[in-house]
Amino acid sequence: MASGKDGGALFWRLAGVVAVVALAGAVIHLHGKIADLEERAGTDSREGGEGGAEEILRESSGGRGSEKDAAGARELKKARLEAMLANASRRPIEAGGEAPDRAGPEREFEPHESFREAMGRDGRRYSPQECERIEDLYRRGNEGFDTSEGREALERLVESFPESNRAGCAASNLGAHYLNEGDLESAASYYGGLIEAGSGAVFENGEKVLPKALLNYGEVLRRQGDSEGADAAWGRIAEEFADEVDGEGIPYGDLARDRLGIAAP
């Protein structure tokens, strides 16, 4: 049995966790209110972000380089892209922008603007208590992602708050888990749901859920023997999400063309 001193320490640790979760829910709701006020006032709160995905692999000479330098930069860019694609084809399906194996103090960063906008919409859609519940389920799900309890928390999030941004991210993570485990039926269910709903969910690093779902759904269909369906999923990426990038900065258009066997333009 724990001593009174140990019990008191445990109580304050638990109280701290509850306070953090409550604060997260309140902040999300506040972001929603702020975004709503900005929208009404006709202001534009976006700053920076110029260039977007196109800047990821762009080699810049500041406009002063010779044609030879520009050609060399293009060759370097092509070599880097080929190396990334080769590595991408060997790595397992990844959960997404907040997969547990990407967590850690060395990965601290400012949430992407598109993620903040998505969470702001949730702040307008849900009450502070609901936002708190969403964050609690998502946190517990990702912290225990390798356990059945953690995955059950993500499943409850998807079922209880299907229109939330976190639910889209959770469904993507669950789909990746089941695909890696070889449970194609469950993976298809989660990815298919995201695609059917036209999910606009965004991971914290700015990676969009929908092109990831299409890429992995195509892999599910390929393993199930539906090559036409797989090509259709990857073809849609090439048409609609070619300039979006994954968590490692690789354009989804290149990933899709690689699977379709089409040379990059």
Secondary structure per residue as TSV (DSSP state, phi and psi in degrees):
chain	resnum	aa	ss	phi	psi
A	1	M	-	360.0	137.0
A	2	A	-	-68.3	144.3
A	3	S	-	-72.7	168.1
A	4	G	H	-60.5	-36.6
A	5	K	H	-65.3	-46.3
A	6	D	H	-63.8	-40.6
A	7	G	H	-63.0	-38.6
A	8	G	H	-66.6	-39.4
A	9	A	H	-63.9	-42.8
A	10	L	H	-61.0	-40.9
A	11	F	H	-59.2	-45.0
A	12	W	H	-71.6	-31.9
A	13	R	H	-63.9	-45.3
A	14	L	H	-63.9	-40.1
A	15	A	H	-62.9	-36.0
A	16	G	H	-65.6	-41.6
A	17	V	H	-61.9	-46.3
A	18	V	H	-60.1	-40.9
A	19	A	H	-65.0	-41.1
A	20	V	H	-63.4	-44.5
A	21	V	H	-62.8	-43.7
A	22	A	H	-62.1	-39.7
A	23	L	H	-65.2	-40.3
A	24	A	H	-60.6	-44.2
A	25	G	H	-63.1	-41.3
A	26	A	H	-66.4	-38.2
A	27	V	H	-64.9	-42.5
A	28	I	H	-60.8	-44.8
A	29	H	H	-63.6	-38.6
A	30	L	H	-65.9	-39.9
A	31	H	H	-57.8	-39.7
A	32	G	H	-64.2	-42.9
A	33	K	H	-63.8	-42.6
A	34	I	H	-63.3	-45.2
A	35	A	H	-61.5	-37.5
A	36	D	H	-65.5	-41.7
A	37	L	H	-66.7	-39.5
A	38	E	H	-63.8	-39.7
A	39	E	H	-63.8	-42.7
A	40	R	H	-65.5	-35.2
A	41	A	H	-80.0	-7.6
A	42	G	T	74.6	21.9
A	43	T	-	-91.7	162.0
A	44	D	-	-118.5	110.3
A	45	S	-	-87.6	1.0
A	46	R	-	-76.9	135.4
A	47	E	-	-130.4	140.8
A	48	G	-	68.7	-149.1
A	49	G	-	74.7	7.4
A	50	E	T	-68.3	137.9
A	51	G	T	100.1	-42.8
A	52	G	G	55.0	-139.3
A	53	A	G	-62.2	-29.4
A	54	E	G	-65.4	-18.9
A	55	E	G	-82.5	-13.4
A	56	I	T	-58.1	-49.1
A	57	L	T	-109.3	14.4
A	58	R	-	-79.3	130.1
A	59	E	-	-97.5	123.9
A	60	S	-	-113.3	136.4
A	61	S	-	-109.5	9.3
A	62	G	T	72.3	14.0
A	63	G	T	79.7	7.4
A	64	R	-	-113.7	-5.0
A	65	G	-	-78.1	158.7
A	66	S	-	-79.7	172.3
A	67	E	H	-62.2	-34.6
A	68	K	H	-63.6	-42.3
A	69	D	H	-63.2	-42.2
A	70	A	H	-63.2	-41.5
A	71	A	H	-63.9	-40.4
A	72	G	H	-64.3	-38.3
A	73	A	H	-64.5	-40.1
A	74	R	H	-65.0	-39.9
A	75	E	H	-64.6	-40.8
A	76	L	H	-63.2	-43.2
A	77	K	H	-60.2	-43.9
A	78	K	H	-63.0	-42.5
A	79	A	H	-64.2	-41.3
A	80	R	H	-64.4	-42.1
A	81	L	H	-63.4	-43.9
A	82	E	H	-61.7	-38.8
A	83	A	H	-65.4	-42.0
A	84	M	H	-64.8	-40.8
A	85	L	H	-66.5	-39.6
A	86	A	H	-62.1	-41.4
A	87	N	H	-67.8	-38.8
A	88	A	H	-64.8	-34.3
A	89	S	H	-71.8	-17.9
A	90	R	H	-97.0	-22.1
A	91	R	S	-81.2	153.5
A	92	P	-	-69.3	163.9
A	93	I	-	-60.6	130.8
A	94	E	-	-101.4	151.8
A	95	A	-	-70.5	-41.2
A	96	G	-	145.9	-163.8
A	97	G	T	-61.5	-22.8
A	98	E	T	-124.7	34.0
A	99	A	-	-60.5	143.7
A	100	P	G	-54.3	-34.6
A	101	D	G	-73.7	-6.2
A	102	R	G	-99.9	-1.3
A	103	A	-	-80.1	164.2
A	104	G	S	141.1	158.6
A	105	P	G	-61.8	-26.1
A	106	E	G	-75.4	-8.0
A	107	R	G	-108.7	24.1
A	108	E	-	-70.4	132.8
A	109	F	-	-156.9	164.3
A	110	E	-	-78.8	128.6
A	111	P	-	-54.6	143.0
A	112	H	-	-65.4	149.8
A	113	E	H	-57.5	-41.4
A	114	S	H	-65.0	-32.4
A	115	F	H	-68.0	-43.2
A	116	R	H	-62.9	-37.6
A	117	E	H	-64.8	-42.4
A	118	A	H	-63.6	-41.2
A	119	M	H	-70.6	-30.4
A	120	G	H	-64.1	-38.5
A	121	R	H	-63.5	-38.3
A	122	D	H	-64.7	-35.5
A	123	G	H	-63.7	-28.2
A	124	R	H	-85.3	-26.7
A	125	R	H	-83.6	-35.5
A	126	Y	S	-115.6	158.4
A	127	S	-	-75.9	164.7
A	128	P	H	-56.4	-38.4
A	129	Q	H	-65.8	-39.5
A	130	E	H	-68.8	-39.3
A	131	C	H	-61.7	-39.5
A	132	E	H	-62.7	-42.6
A	133	R	H	-64.9	-42.1
A	134	I	H	-59.1	-48.1
A	135	E	H	-65.4	-37.2
A	136	D	H	-64.4	-45.5
A	137	L	H	-64.5	-41.5
A	138	Y	H	-67.5	-41.8
A	139	R	H	-62.8	-48.9
A	140	R	H	-65.0	-35.4
A	141	G	H	-65.1	-44.7
A	142	N	H	-74.2	-36.0
A	143	E	H	-65.6	-33.7
A	144	G	T	-111.7	35.0
A	145	F	T	-58.6	-31.3
A	146	D	T	-85.8	5.7
A	147	T	S	-117.2	157.0
A	148	S	H	-64.7	-33.7
A	149	E	H	-64.8	-41.3
A	150	G	H	-64.4	-43.8
A	151	R	H	-67.6	-33.3
A	152	E	H	-64.2	-34.9
A	153	A	H	-64.8	-41.8
A	154	L	H	-66.3	-38.1
A	155	E	H	-64.3	-40.1
A	156	R	H	-64.9	-37.4
A	157	L	H	-61.7	-45.8
A	158	V	H	-63.5	-40.0
A	159	E	H	-73.9	-38.8
A	160	S	H	-86.1	-32.5
A	161	F	-	-132.7	60.2
A	162	P	T	-61.2	-23.8
A	163	E	T	-91.1	-2.2
A	164	S	S	-77.4	155.8
A	165	N	H	-63.1	-42.4
A	166	R	H	-63.1	-32.1
A	167	A	H	-64.9	-40.6
A	168	G	H	-62.3	-42.5
A	169	C	H	-65.3	-40.6
A	170	A	H	-63.4	-42.7
A	171	A	H	-63.0	-38.9
A	172	S	H	-63.8	-43.3
A	173	N	H	-63.8	-41.4
A	174	L	H	-65.8	-41.3
A	175	G	H	-59.7	-41.8
A	176	A	H	-63.2	-41.6
A	177	H	H	-60.1	-49.4
A	178	Y	H	-69.4	-31.7
A	179	L	H	-66.6	-43.1
A	180	N	H	-64.6	-31.2
A	181	E	H	-82.2	-8.6
A	182	G	T	85.5	8.3
A	183	D	-	-87.7	81.5
A	184	L	H	-67.2	-33.6
A	185	E	H	-63.5	-46.0
A	186	S	H	-67.5	-40.7
A	187	A	H	-61.3	-43.5
A	188	A	H	-63.1	-35.2
A	189	S	H	-63.7	-46.0
A	190	Y	H	-71.6	-46.7
A	191	Y	H	-66.4	-41.6
A	192	G	H	-61.8	-37.7
A	193	G	H	-64.3	-41.2
A	194	L	H	-64.3	-41.6
A	195	I	H	-69.3	-43.9
A	196	E	H	-61.6	-38.4
A	197	A	H	-79.6	-9.5
A	198	G	T	61.2	45.7
A	199	S	-	-50.5	132.2
A	200	G	-	-104.1	18.2
A	201	A	-	-65.6	151.4
A	202	V	B	-136.0	133.4
A	203	F	-	-73.9	165.3
A	204	E	T	-60.0	-29.8
A	205	N	T	-84.9	3.9
A	206	G	S	96.0	-5.2
A	207	E	-	-71.0	130.6
A	208	K	B	-80.0	143.5
A	209	V	H	-74.9	-38.5
A	210	L	H	-62.2	-48.9
A	211	P	H	-63.4	-33.1
A	212	K	H	-64.4	-42.2
A	213	A	H	-62.7	-42.1
A	214	L	H	-64.3	-42.0
A	215	L	H	-62.3	-47.1
A	216	N	H	-75.9	-30.9
A	217	Y	H	-64.5	-38.3
A	218	G	H	-60.5	-38.2
A	219	E	H	-66.4	-39.1
A	220	V	H	-58.8	-48.7
A	221	L	H	-63.7	-39.0
A	222	R	H	-61.1	-43.8
A	223	R	H	-68.1	-25.7
A	224	Q	T	-84.2	-1.7
A	225	G	T	90.7	7.0
A	226	D	-	-98.3	80.2
A	227	S	H	-68.4	-33.7
A	228	E	H	-66.4	-42.9
A	229	G	H	-64.0	-39.5
A	230	A	H	-62.9	-45.9
A	231	D	H	-62.8	-35.6
A	232	A	H	-65.2	-41.7
A	233	A	H	-64.2	-46.0
A	234	W	H	-69.7	-34.3
A	235	G	H	-64.2	-36.0
A	236	R	H	-65.0	-36.6
A	237	I	H	-61.7	-46.8
A	238	A	H	-60.7	-31.3
A	239	E	H	-85.1	-39.0
A	240	E	H	-108.7	-25.0
A	241	F	S	-131.0	28.8
A	242	A	T	-59.2	-34.1
A	243	D	T	-92.4	-6.6
A	244	E	-	-72.4	149.1
A	245	V	B	-119.1	153.3
A	246	D	-	-84.3	-173.4
A	247	G	T	-64.5	-15.2
A	248	E	T	-106.3	9.5
A	249	G	S	85.6	10.5
A	250	I	-	-88.9	127.4
A	251	P	B	-62.0	135.0
A	252	Y	H	-63.8	-28.6
A	253	G	H	-60.7	-39.9
A	254	D	H	-69.6	-38.8
A	255	L	H	-64.0	-41.2
A	256	A	H	-67.2	-45.9
A	257	R	H	-63.5	-34.3
A	258	D	H	-60.9	-41.5
A	259	R	H	-74.0	-28.6
A	260	L	H	-82.4	-10.7
A	261	G	T	75.8	27.4
A	262	I	-	-106.9	132.1
A	263	A	-	-67.8	142.5
A	264	A	-	-65.8	143.4
A	265	P	-	-67.1	360.0
